[in-house]
Amino acid sequence: MRIRELFPAEAALVAQFYREAPDYWLMAEGRCDPAAKASDFFTDAPPNCDPAQSDRLGLFVNQRLSGVAELSFGFPERNDAYLGLMLLGPWAQGAGHGKAFLAHVETLARRRHAARLFLAVLDVNFRGRAFWEREGFTDAGLSRHDPRTGHTTHRLGKTL
């Protein structure tokens, strides 16, 4: 397993990952447009965060892109980090790669002096929420309902 930064010139690689692992987007939005999601991966960021200052990471297992993560800084508060996305392909789940990927993300957040790490989890993502809670995240008391998808997201946080 290897984790490295991903670059916009690698959008086709990220799109291929989404073609092979559309399950999160199907759950969240009912559809997955791999090319659009790959483009969004390199440009999305939480409010008041500079996308150019975000970390876009790829987890590789046997040379295959097997996970992606996006880490931003300055949301919800100036000294916080926000994990906007962390996905693993089904072939990479259940082998400890998620735990290792998260540890890498936390190290990057600590290096930038983030005091807390936040993320949002979908109400229907039971496996995801269980993972985050096993890794020490707790409910931060903020939820948001999306009338377009019908889902509610819950913010979770962890002190670093």
C-alpha positions in Angstrom: 0.0 0.0 0.0 1.2 3.5 -0.9 -0.4 6.9 -0.4 0.5 9.9 -2.5 -0.8 13.2 -3.6 -3.0 13.2 -6.7 -2.9 16.0 -9.3 -5.5 17.4 -11.7 -3.6 15.8 -14.7 -4.6 12.5 -13.1 -8.4 13.1 -13.4 -8.7 10.2 -15.8 -7.2 7.9 -13.2 -9.7 9.2 -10.6 -12.6 8.8 -13.1 -11.5 5.2 -13.7 -11.6 4.6 -9.9 -15.2 6.0 -9.7 -16.2 3.7 -12.7 -14.9 0.7 -10.7 -16.2 1.9 -7.4 -19.5 3.9 -7.9 -21.1 2.6 -4.7 -20.8 5.7 -2.5 -22.1 8.0 -5.2 -25.0 5.7 -6.0 -25.9 5.6 -2.3 -25.5 9.4 -1.9 -27.0 10.7 -5.2 -28.6 7.7 -7.0 -26.1 8.1 -9.9 -22.4 8.4 -10.6 -20.9 10.4 -13.5 -17.2 9.4 -13.1 -15.8 12.2 -15.2 -17.8 14.9 -13.4 -17.0 13.4 -10.0 -13.3 13.3 -10.9 -13.3 16.9 -11.9 -15.1 17.8 -8.7 -12.5 15.9 -6.7 -9.9 18.4 -7.7 -12.0 21.6 -7.2 -14.4 21.0 -4.3 -13.7 22.4 -0.9 -15.8 23.4 2.1 -16.9 27.0 2.6 -14.1 29.6 3.1 -11.4 27.0 2.2 -9.0 27.4 -0.7 -9.1 24.3 -2.9 -5.5 24.9 -3.9 -4.5 24.4 -0.3 -6.4 21.1 0.1 -4.7 17.7 0.0 -5.9 15.4 -2.7 -4.7 11.9 -1.9 -4.7 8.5 -3.6 -4.2 5.2 -1.9 -2.6 2.6 -4.1 -2.8 -1.2 -3.5 -0.6 -3.2 -5.9 -0.2 -0.2 -8.2 -4.0 0.2 -8.5 -5.8 3.4 -7.3 -7.9 1.9 -4.6 -8.9 5.0 -2.5 -9.2 8.7 -2.7 -9.4 11.4 0.0 -9.7 15.2 0.1 -8.5 17.1 3.1 -9.2 20.8 3.5 -8.1 23.3 6.1 -9.9 26.2 7.9 -13.4 24.7 8.3 -15.5 24.9 10.3 -13.1 27.0 12.3 -9.8 28.5 11.3 -7.7 25.8 13.1 -9.8 22.9 12.0 -9.3 20.4 9.2 -12.2 18.9 7.2 -12.1 15.5 5.5 -14.5 16.2 2.6 -14.2 12.7 1.1 -12.5 9.4 1.9 -13.5 6.5 -0.2 -12.1 3.0 -0.7 -12.9 0.7 -3.6 -14.7 -2.5 -2.4 -11.6 -4.6 -3.3 -9.6 -2.5 -0.7 -12.1 -2.6 2.1 -11.8 -4.9 5.2 -8.0 -5.2 5.0 -6.9 -2.2 7.3 -6.4 0.2 4.4 -9.0 2.6 5.6 -7.4 2.8 9.1 -4.0 3.4 7.5 -5.4 6.0 5.1 -7.1 7.9 8.0 -3.9 7.8 10.0 -2.1 9.4 7.1 -4.8 12.1 6.8 -4.6 12.8 10.5 -0.8 13.2 10.3 -1.2 15.7 7.5 -3.8 17.6 9.6 -1.5 17.7 12.6 1.4 18.9 10.5 -0.7 21.9 9.6 -1.5 22.4 13.3 -5.2 21.5 13.0 -6.7 21.0 16.5 -9.7 19.0 15.2 -10.7 16.9 12.2 -14.3 17.0 11.0 -16.3 15.1 8.4 -19.9 14.5 7.4 -21.5 11.1 7.1 -24.8 10.2 5.4 -27.6 8.9 7.5 -27.8 5.8 5.3 -24.1 5.0 5.4 -24.2 2.7 8.4 -20.8 1.0 7.6 -19.1 4.4 7.1 -20.5 5.8 10.4 -19.4 2.6 12.3 -15.9 3.0 10.9 -15.6 6.7 11.9 -16.9 6.0 15.4 -14.4 3.1 15.8 -11.7 5.6 14.8 -12.7 8.0 17.6 -15.1 10.4 15.8 -18.2 11.6 17.7 -21.3 13.4 16.8 -20.6 17.1 16.6 -24.3 18.0 17.0 -24.9 19.4 13.5 -27.0 17.7 10.9 -28.3 18.9 7.5 -31.2 17.5 5.5 -30.8 17.6 1.7 -34.3 17.8 0.1 -32.9 17.0 -3.3 -31.5 13.6 -2.2 -33.7 13.0 0.8 -30.5 12.3 2.9 -29.4 13.8 6.2 -25.7 14.3 6.8 -24.3 14.3 10.3 -21.1 16.1 11.2 -18.6 14.1 13.2 -15.5 15.4 14.8 -12.3 14.2 16.5 -9.7 16.1 18.5 -6.2 15.5 17.1 
